[in-house]
Amino acid sequence: MYAVIKTGGKQYRVAPGDTLRIEKAAHDNGAIEFSDVVAFSGDEGKFEPKLDGAKVLGEVVSEGRGEKLIVFHFKRKKQYKKLQGHRQSFVEVKINEILVGGKSFKAEKK
């Protein structure tokens, strides 16, 4: 079973127990809630028709910044060069629970 959530302008396929890196997002004391659920599949190949009130709950594992990307602009014969670096902030989230249609799907404990 999995859900597709939308956050930070991107869509992610998540299942209970998954860990993923998303763009920096607001959270309360390590708890984060995704209410923009695009799709949910409980069984293989079958999708839930109604997603009213569906949400995905997770906890923040860590925060940080990604690797540096170099942005280099160059125009030949014009003596123009511009060098800039960029590091994207991220939040690493562990998905704990998916709530859809009054049902709760939690991660299996090992």
C-alpha positions in Angstrom: 0.0 0.0 0.0 1.2 3.5 -0.8 0.1 7.1 -1.3 1.2 9.9 -3.6 1.7 13.2 -1.8 2.4 16.7 -3.1 4.8 19.0 -1.3 7.4 21.6 -2.4 6.1 21.6 -6.0 6.9 17.8 -6.4 5.1 14.6 -5.9 6.4 11.7 -3.9 5.3 8.0 -3.7 5.4 7.1 0.0 4.5 4.0 2.1 4.6 3.6 5.9 8.1 3.1 7.1 9.7 5.0 4.1 12.3 7.8 4.6 12.5 10.6 2.1 14.1 14.0 1.6 11.8 16.9 0.8 12.4 20.6 0.4 12.4 22.5 3.7 8.9 22.4 5.2 7.3 23.7 8.4 6.9 21.2 11.2 5.8 21.1 14.9 8.3 19.6 17.3 9.3 17.0 14.8 5.8 16.0 13.6 4.8 16.8 10.0 1.5 16.3 8.3 0.8 16.1 4.5 -2.8 16.8 3.7 -2.4 17.1 -0.1 -2.8 13.5 -1.0 -3.0 12.9 -4.8 -3.7 9.2 -4.9 -3.9 6.1 -2.6 -3.6 2.4 -3.4 -4.4 -0.2 -0.8 -4.2 -3.2 -3.1 -2.0 -3.8 -6.2 -3.5 -1.9 -9.1 -6.5 -0.5 -7.3 -6.9 3.1 -6.3 -9.2 4.7 -3.7 -11.9 6.8 -5.5 -12.5 9.3 -2.7 -9.7 11.0 -0.8 -11.7 13.4 1.4 -9.8 14.0 4.6 -6.8 11.8 3.6 -3.5 12.7 5.2 0.0 11.3 5.7 1.7 11.6 9.1 5.5 11.6 9.5 8.3 12.6 11.8 11.3 14.7 11.1 14.5 12.6 11.2 17.0 15.4 10.3 17.4 18.7 8.6 20.3 20.0 6.5 21.6 21.2 3.2 22.4 19.3 0.1 25.6 19.2 -1.9 26.8 22.4 -3.5 25.8 23.0 -7.2 27.9 25.3 -9.3 26.1 27.8 -11.5 28.4 29.2 -14.1 27.4 31.8 -16.8 29.8 32.5 -19.6 29.5 34.6 -22.8 32.4 34.1 -25.2 34.2 37.1 -26.7 32.5 39.5 -24.2 34.7 39.0 -21.2 31.7 38.0 -19.1 31.9 35.3 -16.5 29.7 34.7 -13.4 30.2 32.0 -10.9 27.7 31.2 -8.2 27.0 28.3 -5.8 23.7 26.9 -4.4 22.9 24.5 -1.6 19.3 23.4 -1.3 17.9 23.0 2.3 16.1 19.8 3.0 14.1 17.9 5.7 14.5 14.2 6.0 11.1 12.7 6.9 10.1 9.2 8.1 6.5 8.3 7.1 4.7 6.7 10.1 1.0 6.5 9.1 -1.4 7.0 6.2 -5.0 7.9 7.1 -7.6 7.4 4.3 -11.4 7.0 4.6 -11.4 6.4 8.3 -8.7 3.6 8.0 -5.2 3.9 9.4 -2.2 2.2 7.8 0.9 2.2 10.0 4.5 1.0 9.5 5.2 -2.5 10.6 7.5 -2.8 13.6 10.6 -5.0 13.2 
